[in-house]
Amino acid sequence: MQSVTPHPAAPAKEPPDPAREAERLAALLAERRAELTNLQESLRDFKTRYAEQDRLYRLMLEADEAATAGHDRLADEARRLDRKIVKTRNRLAHLS
């Protein structure tokens, strides 16, 4: 079993008080747990904000909403991109 090391700020003249040291460590642990909880909440908030701003996330939401309404948003997007590709190829062909 490991021994308890008194806090360095404890008075050197007094003998170590394991009960007081245990209380101090318990309070320190509670503080660290609260900090960890706050950090976890901040990380969740950050992930949510980042995901909501991300283009793919927005596209997924649009696809889900369209699917609910009976439309295939991804197929529509694929057709739109195909048209843009054809237009770009035609412009390139006319440039050469």
C-alpha positions in Angstrom: 0.0 0.0 0.0 1.2 3.5 -0.9 1.8 6.0 1.8 0.1 9.4 1.9 2.4 12.3 1.2 1.4 15.5 3.0 0.9 18.7 0.9 4.1 20.7 0.6 2.4 23.8 2.1 1.6 21.9 5.3 3.4 23.3 8.3 6.6 21.3 8.8 6.4 21.4 12.6 3.1 19.5 12.8 2.9 15.8 12.1 1.0 14.9 8.9 -2.8 14.7 9.3 -4.1 12.0 7.0 -7.7 13.0 7.5 -7.0 16.6 6.5 -5.0 15.5 3.5 -7.8 13.2 2.5 -10.3 16.1 2.7 -8.0 18.4 0.7 -7.6 15.7 -2.0 -11.4 15.1 -2.1 -12.0 18.8 -2.6 -9.3 19.0 -5.3 -10.9 15.9 -7.0 -14.3 17.6 -6.9 -12.9 20.7 -8.5 -11.2 18.7 -11.3 -14.4 16.8 -11.9 -16.4 20.1 -12.3 -13.7 21.4 -14.6 -13.9 18.2 -16.7 -17.7 18.4 -16.9 -17.4 22.0 -18.1 -14.8 21.1 -20.7 -17.0 18.2 -21.9 -20.0 20.5 -22.3 -17.9 23.1 -24.1 -16.6 20.4 -26.5 -20.2 19.2 -27.2 -21.3 22.8 -27.9 -18.3 23.3 -30.2 -19.0 20.1 -32.1 -22.6 21.1 -32.5 -21.8 24.6 -33.8 -19.1 23.2 -36.1 -21.4 20.5 -37.5 -24.2 22.9 -38.1 -21.9 25.2 -40.1 -20.5 22.4 -42.2 -21.7 22.2 -45.8 -22.1 18.5 -45.8 -24.1 18.6 -42.6 -26.4 21.2 -44.2 -26.7 19.1 -47.3 -27.6 16.1 -45.2 -30.4 18.1 -43.5 -31.7 19.2 -46.8 -31.7 15.6 -48.1 -33.5 14.4 -45.0 -36.1 17.2 -45.3 -36.6 16.5 -49.1 -36.9 12.8 -48.4 -39.6 13.5 -45.9 -41.4 15.4 -48.6 -40.9 12.6 -51.1 -38.0 14.2 -53.1 -34.6 12.7 -53.7 -32.4 15.8 -52.9 -29.2 13.9 -53.5 -30.3 12.8 -57.0 -31.3 16.4 -57.7 -27.9 17.6 -56.6 -26.1 15.0 -58.7 -28.1 16.1 -61.8 -27.2 19.7 -61.1 -23.6 18.9 -60.8 -23.7 16.8 -64.0 -25.2 19.9 -65.8 -22.4 22.1 -64.4 -19.8 19.6 -65.6 -21.3 19.6 -69.1 -21.4 23.4 -69.3 -17.8 23.6 -68.1 -16.7 21.1 -70.7 -18.5 23.0 -73.4 -16.9 26.2 -72.4 -13.5 24.6 -72.4 -14.1 23.1 -75.8 -15.0 26.5 -77.2 -11.8 28.0 -75.7 -9.4 25.7 -77.6 
